[in-house]
Amino acid sequence: MLGGFGGKSSAGGRKSLRVAVAGDKGTGKSSLISAVASETFPDNVPRVLPPTTLPADAYPDHIPITIIDTPSSIDNRIKLIEEFRKADVVILTYACDQPATLDRLSSYWLPELRRLEIKAPVIVVGCKLDLRDERSPANLEDIMAPIMKEYREIETCIECSALTLIQAPDVFYYASKAVLHPTFPLFDQEKQCLKPRLRRAVQRIFNLCDHDLDGALNDAELNDFQVNCFGAPLDPVELMGVKRVVQERQPDGVSDLGLTLPGFLFLFSLFIERGRPETAWAILRKCGYNDSLELSTELLPVPAKNSPDQSIELTNEAMEFLSGIFQLYDLDNDGALRPAELDDLFQTAPDSPWVEGPYKDAAEKTPGGNLTVNGFLSEWALMTLLDPRKTLANLIYIGYGHEPSSTFSVTRKRSVDRKKQRTERNVFQCFVFGPKKSGKSALLDSFLGRKFSDSYKATMGERYAANVIDQPGGCKKTLVLREIPADRVKKFLANKETLAACDVAVVVYDSSDVYSWKKAREILMEVARKGEESGYGTPCLLVAAKDDLDAYPMSVQESDRVCMELGIDVPVSISMKLGETNSLFSRIVSTAENPHMSVPETESGRRSKNIRQLVNSSLVFVSVGTAIGFAGLAAYRAYSARKNA
């Protein structure tokens, strides 16, 4: 079932674990490893043990654990760093009878892990518990609380004795638990509450279980949930017990209809409070979530493109679903989603997918900052173009239940579209080239309905803008503009497949600046050459921006001549300052709809084309001549046979 209960086991699909054990010399690292592996205290322990493996049946998750003993000397620092980077979890040891080794955790070891950017969880282990001076008892919680507050990567702390084996096996149990069932992604220890991503995931799971959509889980729905996640139902007495515990601690967690969302969230808090994060993870993984609390990639199949000049689009069925979702969350029916309404729409997704680039500010909004319906649908089209798997995940998060096969369609190759002289695409991608200060950013702003600004601000990195264009006959197409920074054009075009993804290349220049025209001409010629060399010839449009300024006479004459030589339309004059776009965006779509036209042809490309045509004609002539020769020979043989007869 798409987005339902069909995920991995509670171990998250892992087949093994790697644990690095580090700490000061003499803290008992090697003795701990040896004692746990052999279940006896070793008489003689080497300074550094070879890799030690605990079998899969050693702990409940049935995953073998490889333990790496690390050297403490500075001479082996490179080896130590290498093992830290390979480890799934790091154990840092100190000796209970040597307080200085505990101080070294916060003065050296923990800062060192941060400096190396080690992301693995950390288990702090006090060894040699049997040697602690009983006259100076110490409370582990009091000692470690300030350290754990500063270093949130510490998953847990434990003290043990390799000599008596007290809590020694538990060390590696907690180490495996820190990887397979970590608390850190689920619970904010400082605020003592569930983290936002977990709350969002739990709310989605609640919605999946609430079959009658009454805002509560009745006994039948709770039992379905229990069976799906744990393989067995609860008996009526157990169900009553669960609801009673919830009601005592969370009064609004139970209603006459059953367990409410606050009650369902409380159960997850209770699992963590009682040291059972594995229960929470079992539910999450059964519902398809990975360690980052996102849907696992295995549950997000997307169709494959067989050629770089194909693209992936949403089907009409998916677009109709999104239009319905927009109307559902547009509570004030003003044709736009306020930020609060958009947050509500994505409340069961890990995050709002459009708060960062390239999606942030990439779609049309009202003057008040609300996302229009065209902007909403354009964001989905852009996300599908760039990352269809992300689109599918977010569709599932917001309640889409159809199969992936009915979600996406793979377009025909652009090369085929050119031969057939038509296209069936609904989403077109246009690369916007041009020298600095030519007006590229102003063009994208105008495309999104934003006001012109006289202040110049260079675009850092690539920028996207997407919107719906109404074409003659009531047809709607989505146009995606991709601004290519001037200083990245050369590197961008160095990739032979770059132009395969482009439906139209627009080259913008400042019509009042001769230098801008010269740079634009160079870019246009380079795009034309790259298209011919790669076989991905792309329709091109030349745009003369800043038409409100006095045009440089030479650039007007030269631009017309260059366009004529290349076989493309004359430049389109626009002024973003005056709001005169000269129907540019409709022209771009029309150019994309006729992929065989406006493809620039250089002199070199024209010669190569003529040579190919000549060679092909010669081959046809030779083939026809050969065929005639064979036919004549056959006729002669037939004539000779009749004559002899």
N, C-alpha and C positions, 0 to 999 in steps of 0.2 A: 504494500500500500504506500503510495507516494506521500512522504512526509509523516507517516504514521509510526507504528511500532514494528520496526524491522531493522534495528541497528545491530551493533556488535555486542559481544559479551561485555561483562562489567570490567574486564581487563583492557578494554579499548583496542583489542586486536594485537596487542604486543605478544611477541614470541619469546623475548628474553629481556633481562635487565642487567645493566652494567653499573656497578657501585665503586666509586673511588674513595678510599679511606686515607685521610691525611691528618696531620697534626705534628706537634713538636716531638722531638726524639725522646723516647722513654715514657711516652704516655700510654703505651699498651696496645698499639694498633695491631701488630702482628700476633700477639697473644690472643687478642679478641677474635681475630679471623680464624686462627688455628683451633681455638677452643670450640667455636660454633661449628666448624666443619667436621671436627672429630668427636665432639661432645665430651671431650676430656681436656684438662689443662695440660699444655705441652711442657715437657721438661726442658727441652732445648728448642729455641725458636731462632731461625735465621734473621738477619737484620731486615731483610725485605723478602716477603714470601712471593712465590710465583703466583700467577692468576689462579684463584680458587673458585670452584663452581659448586653452589648449593643446588641439589637436584630439584626438579619441578614439584615433587611431592613434599618438599620441606615446609611449604606455606599454603594457605587456602586457595590462593589464586592460581596455583599449579603452573608457575613460570620459573624456569631456571634462573638463578642469580649468579652472575660472574662478579667476584670481588677482586678489586685491584689494590694491592698494598703499595703505597707510594713511599719513596725515600724522603727523609727529612733534610738531608744535606743540600746546601746551595749548589753543590757541584752537579746535582741531578735536576736542576730547576726546569730545564727544557722538557725532560721526561714528565715531570710533575704537571706542567702546564698542558702537555699533550693529553695526559690522562683526565685532567679536569674537563677538557673540551669534549672528550669522548663519553664522559659519564652521564648517565641518566639521573643520578643523585649523588651528592657528595656527603660523606660522613666526616665531620671534624671532631677529633678526640682531644680530651684533656685528662690529666690524672687527678683523681679526687684527693690524693695526698700531696698534690703540688699546686697550690692556688695560683702560682705564677703562670702555669700553663693555661688556666682558665682565662686569665687576663690577656694572654696572647691571642685568644680568639678574636676579641674586639680590637686589639691593637695591631694585629697583623693578618691573620687568616681571612677573616670576613672582609676587611677592606681589599685584600688581595684578590679575592674572588670577584668582587665588584669591579676592580680595576681591569681584570681580564674579561669582564662582561660574561661571566659564566651564568647561564640562565637556569641551571639545574637546581632543584630544591636542596636544602641543607638540613641534615640531621646532626645535632650536637650531642655527643656521647661522652659522659664522664666514666672513665675506666678506673680499675683498681678500687672499687667501692669497699672492698674488704680491708683496705689499708687506711681508710679515713679515720682520723682521730675522733673517737666518740665523745671526747670531752668538749669538742667544739662543733656541735651539730649545726648543719646548714640546711636551709629550706631551698630546694632546687628552684621552686617557682619564684621565690623572692630574688634569688640570684639572677635568674635568666630573664625575668620580666622586662627590665630595662634594655637588655641586649636584643631581645626578640622584638621590642617596640621599634628599635632603630633598624634592625635587619629583618625585614618582613619575609625574606627568602627562607628563614629558618622555619621549617615545617613543624618540628617537635624536638624536645630534649628528653634525654633518658640517662640514667646512671646504671652501671652494671659491674659485674665482677667476672672476669674470665676464670679465676681460680675456683669460685663456688658455682659458676654458671648462672648466678642470679641475674635475671633479665638479659643475659647475653644474647640468646636467640631472638629476643624481642627487638633488638637493635635492627636487624635486617628485615624483620617483619614491618617495622615502622618505615624503614627505608623504601621497601617495595610499595608500601601504602602511600608514601609521599609522591611516588610517580604514578601509580595506578589510580589512586583515589585522593588527590591533593585537596587540601582544605583551602589553600590560598585563592584559587579562582572562584570559590563559592561564597566565602564568608569574610566580611570586613571585621577583623578582630578589634580594631580601634573603636569603630562605631557599633560593634556588636549587632550586625544585621547582615542579611543576605546581600551579595553584590548585585548591581543592576543587571548584569548579563544573566545571572541565574534567575532573578525575578522574571525577566522577560521569557526565558526558556520555560520556566514553570508555568507561567500564564498561558503559553502556547500549548503545553501538555494538558493543562486544565481544559482549554477550549476543545482539544481533540477528544477528551473523555466526556465532555458535556454534550452527549448526543441529542438531547431534547432542547438544548439551548435555553435552559431556564435559569442559568447562572448558579447552579448548584449540582453536586454529584450525589445522586441517590444511591441506594444500596447496590442496585444492579450495575450502575456505572462504576462505582467503586470496585466492585468485584471484577468487572471487565478489565479495569486498570490493573488490579492485582494479578490477574491471570496473565495478561499481556507482558507484564514486567517480571513476574516471579514464578509463573507457571502453576499457581495454585490459588483458589479463592479463599476468602476469610469466612469463617462461620459467623452466624449472627451475633454470638457473644463477643467475638473479637471485633466485629464492626462497631458494636455498641461501646466497647472499651476505647477504641480509637476516637470516636466522636466525643466521648466523655472527657478524655484527656485534652482534646482540642478545646472543648467548651470551657473547661476550667481555666486554661491559660489564655485562650483567645475567644472572648465571648461572642464576637461577630463571626467566628469561624464555622458555626453550625447554624442553619436555619431550619424551618419546617420542611424545606425541600431537600435538605441534605448538607453536605460539606461545601462551604463556599470557597471562593478564591483565597480570602485571607486565611481560612483554615488550612487549605492545601499548602499555601506558602509556609504556614507555621510548622507543618509536618517536616518540611525540609530543614527548617531551623532546628527542629528537635533532633533530627538525625545527626546534625553537626554538633549540637550541644552535648549529645550523649556519646560523641566520639565515633559515630558511625557514618562517616562521609561516603563509605563504599555503597551504602544503601542509596544515597542520592545519585551517585555515579551510575549505579546499576540501572536506575530509571532513565537517567539522561542518555546513556549509551543505547539503551533499548529503543529510545525514541530518535536515535540517529545522531546524537551530538558527539563531537570530538572533544579533546582536552581544552580547546579554546572556546567551548560552548557555542560552536557553530555546527551546522549540519555537515556530516562527513562527505568528502568528495565522492565516495562510492555511491552515495544516494543521489548524486546530481549528474546523471548522464546527459551529455549534450551531443548533438550530431556532429560528425567530423566533416571538415572541409577537405576536399580532395585536391584543391588547387588554391594558391594564394589569391587568385582573383575572384574567389567566391566569398560570400559573407553570410551571416546568420541573422535572420529576422524573426520577429514574433508573428505567429499566425493570427488570422482574424479572430479565432476563438479566444486566444490569450488577450488580444486587444479589447475585445468585448468585455472580458472579465475585468480588466483594468478600468474601463470606462464605468462599469457598474460600481467598482470599489470607490472610484472618485466621487460618484454621486452619493454613495452611502456615507462617506465621511465629510462631504460638503454640507454640513449641518445647516448653515444659513442660506444655502442655495444661491450663492453669489457667483458661482462659476469659478471659484478659486479656493485653494486650501490655505488657511492660516497656518503658521508654524505649529500651533497647538494641535490643529486637526491633523497635520502631517505626522506629528509625534504620536498621536493616537493610532494612526494607520499602521505605523511601524513599531507599535508597542510590544509585539511578540517577536520582533527581529533582534539580533544581538545589538545592533546599532542602526541608526538611520543611515542608509547607504549613500546619501548625497550630501553629507556634511563636509566632505573633503574632496580635493581634486581627484580626477578631472570633472567631477559632477557638480561641485559647488559652483553656483553662479553660472551654470551652463545652459539654463533654460529660461523661458519667458516668465516674468513675474509682474504683478500689478504695481503701480506706484507705491502702494503700501507694503510691498514685499511678500505678497501672497502668490502662491504658485498657481498659474492658470491651468485649465484642462489641457491646452496644447503643450504647455510647459511640462506637465505631469507625464503625458504620453511620450513626449520627446526625451525626457530623462530615461524612461524605460527603453526606448529605441536606442539611445546612445549606450546605455549599459549593456544591452544585448550585442551591439556592434563590437564593443571592446572586451566584454567579459560575460559571455552567455551563461556560464556556470553561476556567476554572482546573481544574474537575473533570475535563474531558476530557483536558487536558494531563497531569494527575497519573495518570489511569488509564493513559495511554499509557506514561508513565515507568515504571510498575510492571509493564508487560507485557500490558496489555489490547489485544487485537488485532482486536476486532469493529468493524464500521462505526459511525459516529456515529448513523446512522438507527436502529440497534438499541440505542443507549445511552440516549437521552432520549425522554421523551414530554411533549407540551404538554397541560396540563390544559384542561378545558372552562371557559368563562367562569363566574365566580361568579354573575353575573346570571342565566345560564341554569340553574345549579344551583338557585337560589332558585325559579325558575319551575317546575322539575321536582320541587322539594322533596326533592332528594337529591344526593349528590355522589359522584364516583368517585376523589377525591383520596386519596393515601396520606400526604402531608405537609401538615400544617396550620401556619399561622403565626398566632401570637397576640400582639397588642400589649398590653403591660402598662403601664397608666397609673397615676398616683397622685401625691399631694403628697409632699413630702420627709418622711422618717422614717415613712412609712406601712407599710413592710414589703415593698417590691417586691423588693429584693435578697435578703432572707431567703427570699422565695417562690421565686426562681430557684435559690438554694442548695439548698433542700429538694427541688426538682425534680430536682437532680443528685445527691441522696443525701448532701449535706454536712451536717455538724453545725451547729446553731444557735450563733451567737455574739452575746453581749450588746453587744459593742463596735460602735459605729456608724461606718460608713465610707461617705461619699457616693460614688455611682457617677459616675465621670467619663466622659461620653460614653455612647453606646448600648452595651448589653450583650446578648449572646445566650446562650441555653441550649437545648440540644436533647437529646431522649431518646425512647426507644421506649415507647409506652403499650400495654399489653395490654387489649384490649376484650373484652366478652362474646362467646363463640363462638369464641375463639381468634384473633380478628383483631388484627393489630398495625398501629398507626399511629405515624408520627413526628410529634412535637409540637415546634415551635420557639417559644420564648418570647423576645420582644424587649422589653427594658426601655427605656422612653422617659423620660429624665430630666425632672423636674418643670419645670425652667426652660426646657425646649425644646418643651414641648407646643404652645404657641401657634404657633411657627414651623413645627413639624412638621405641624400640621393645616392650615396655610395653603395647602399644596399640594393642589389639588383631587383629585389621583389617589392621595394617600397611603393612604386606606382601601381602595383597590382591591386592595392586596396583603394585606389583613388578613382572616383567616377568623373570628376572634373577638377582640373588644376586652374586656380585663379591666381594671376600675378598682378599685384597692385603696385602702382607707383604714384608719386606726387607729380601731378602734371605741370606744376610750376617750377620744378627743380630738375635741371638737366642731368645732374649726377644720379638722381633717383631713377630717371628713365634709363640711363645707361646700365645701372645695376639690375633693373627689372628685365632689360633686354637680355643680359647675360643669364639671368635665372631662367627666363623663358626658353632660351636656346639650350640650356643644360637639361631642362625638363624634356624638351623635344628629343635631344640626343639620347638621354637615358631611356625614354620610351621606345625609341627605335632599337637600341642595343638590347634591351631586355625582352622586347616583344610585347610589352604592356603599354602600347601607345595610348595616351590619355587625352581626351578632349580638353582644350585650353581656352580660357577667356582672359583678355587683357583688360585691366580696369584702371582708368585714369581718374585718380582720386583728387580731392581738393579743387573741384571745378569752380569753386567760388573765388579762387585766386587767379591771377593772370597766367595763362598757360605759356610755357616756353615754346616759341614757334617751331624750333627745330624738332622738339620731341613730338609735336603733333604730326609733322610731315613724316618723320622717321617711323613712328609707331604704325601709321597707316601702311607704309611701304613694307615694314617687317611682317605685319599681319598678312598682307597680300602674298608675300614671298612664301610664308609658311602655310598659307591656305586656311587661315582662321578668320573669324569676324574682326572687324575694326574695334578698337578699344571702346568700352562702355564708360562714359563720363558720369561721375557721381560727385555729390557734395554732401558729406555727412553733417556738416555745419548748417547747411540750409535744409537738410532733411530730404534731399533729392537723390533717391536711389536708382531712378531710371529703370524700375522693375528688374533690378539686377538679380534678386534671389529667384524670381520666376524664370529668368533667363538661364540661370545656373541649372535649375531643375529641367528645363526644356532641353538644354545641351546634354544633360545626363540621360534623358529619355531618347536621345538620338546618338548613341555611342559611336556610330560610324562617321559622324561629321565633326568638324572643328578639331580634328587630330592633326597637330602641326607636323609638317614634313620638311626636313632640312634638305639642302642640296645634296649632301652626302647620302641621306636616306633615300632621296629620289633616284639617285644613280644606282644604288643597291637594289632598289625596287625594279628599275628598268632591266638591270642585269638578270635578276631572278625571273622576270617575265620573259626575257629573251631565251634564257636557259630552258624554261618550261615550254616555250613555243617550239624550241629545237627538239626537245624530248618528245613532244607530241608529233612533230613532223617525222622524226625517226621512227616512232612507234607506228604511225600510219603507213609509212613506206615499207616497214618490215612486214606489216600485216598484208599489204598489197602483194609483196613479193611471195609470201607464203601462199596466198590465194592463187597467184599465177602459177606457182610450181604445182599446186594441187590440181589445177585445171589442165596443165600440160600432161601430168601423169595420167589423168583420166582420159585425155585425148589419145595418148600413146596406147593405153590399155585397149581402148575401143578399136584403134587402128590395127593392132596386133590380132585382136579377135577376128 
